[in-house]
Amino acid sequence: MFGSKKKPTTQIDQEQLALIKNAQKRIKQKKRLYYHLVIFIIGSAILVLLNVVLGFGNNVTLFGTQWFVWAVLAWLFLFVFHVFDVYITNKFMGKDWEAKQLERLVGQQELRIEKLKQKFLEQETKIAKEQAKAELENTVKPEIIDRSSLSLIVAAAENNVIGKDNQLIWHLSDDLKRFKKLTSGHHIIMGRKTFESFPKPLPNRTHVVITRQKNYKAPKGVIVVHNMKEAVSVATLSDANPYVIGGGEIYKQAFPFATKIELTRVHHEFEGDTYFPEIDTKDWKETANEFHPKDNKHEYEFSFITYERV
Ligand SMILES: NC(=O)c1ccc[n+]([C@@H]2O[C@H](COP(=O)([O-])OP(=O)(O)OC[C@H]3O[C@@H](n4cnc5c(N)ncnc54)[C@H](OP(=O)(O)O)[C@@H]3O)[C@@H](O)[C@H]2O)c1
């Protein structure tokens, strides 16, 4: 009901169309050549008539030859050129010839583009390899760190949130006391952002701050390093148990190499922007757990949990 019959359309093959057009063009060219021949014969006869019969310009000569001879010769030259144009140039250097030339040029360009692509790929690969090498040099390899020497110390909510807007979210005085007790006298490794969240360096601890900024200015006594490997090397030089104290980026990078986690689990969920990695109990064994209830000084319940790597 909604269908309509299509009108049959005449499909002319594009190649045939081109052949027809070319044949029409050739006919026109040959016709023009024929007219040229006729005009040339009549014109030459008129010139001869003018000079020989009517004596027109009888005294005009060039190299001792009458002018009409030169005029006829010049015209003949033009006619020969016309013949050449029709039978040689247009026949052998026509559309086909142009298409072949174009095809050859396109082929050459494609080859050049392919070579450029190849060169570009080689350069890309080289750059990627160099970047990978540089990253590898900046990454801490598990086997080069003495695992017995690296502890993470952190306070994390039930949903693993550890901070918001570069600040801690809760204030738990007993947690701060424990942090002070455990870290005092040790090297504490931290990210530049955590360091800047302190009003001033913490007393009785050696700060090792990791930053990518080559000219980072820190107060006297603070050690500035540019990758985790350097931080651990510096800290373990004179300390058997340095602590990684955060924040999120640094915990994540140090996590695979740590042997101990001193976790304060705050029994509440918070909104935040920084997280501690999930502790997989396949890799970590709980070796101590001390619950702390809510009280006047502590708004939330929490537990001090120690994990050691299995
Ligand atoms: N609850 C907790 O126990 C606890 C503990 C500590 C911190 N926090 C919280 O965590 C948040 C901060 O953590 P965050 O993840 O935003 O920052 P972060 O880990 O403290 O510091 C990140 C910075 O460290 C430097 N860095 C990181 N990886 C590096 C590498 N491989 N090489 C060289 N430099 C590197 C970079 O410094 P540059 O930008 O200078 O290059 C980067 O911006 C805050 O909210 C803080 O309060 C919570």
The ligand as an ORCA input file, in Angstrom:
! r2SCAN-3c Opt
* xyz 0 1
  N      44.671     10.559     57.349
  C      45.982     10.465     57.268
  O      46.609      9.673     57.967
  C      46.706     11.385     56.345
  C      48.097     11.410     56.313
  C      48.747     12.255     55.430
  C      48.009     13.059     54.577
  N      46.665     13.022     54.595
  C      45.844     13.845     53.723
  O      46.186     13.489     52.385
  C      45.968     14.651     51.564
  C      47.226     14.909     50.755
  O      47.507     13.788     49.917
  P      47.741     13.951     48.332
  O      47.640     12.623     47.707
  O      46.847     15.026     47.829
  O      49.194     14.561     48.238
  P      50.594     13.976     48.772
  O      50.691     12.516     48.502
  O      50.811     14.438     50.169
  O      51.616     14.802     47.868
  C      51.520     14.732     46.479
  C      52.749     15.421     45.908
  O      53.903     14.622     46.111
  C      54.803     14.768     45.033
  N      54.950     13.466     44.402
  C      54.075     12.442     44.351
  N      54.614     11.391     43.701
  C      55.864     11.769     43.333
  C      56.920     11.120     42.626
  N      56.808      9.864     42.192
  N      58.067     11.809     42.404
  C      58.201     13.085     42.846
  N      57.229     13.742     43.522
  C      56.077     13.085     43.769
  C      54.154     15.778     44.119
  O      54.629     17.048     44.543
  P      54.824     18.297     43.556
  O      53.437     18.651     43.131
  O      55.488     19.338     44.352
  O      55.680     17.768     42.426
  C      52.684     15.627     44.425
  O      51.911     16.739     44.098
  C      45.614     15.776     52.502
  O      44.226     15.914     52.573
  C      46.159     15.312     53.825
  O      45.485     15.917     54.911
  C      45.998     12.195     55.478
*
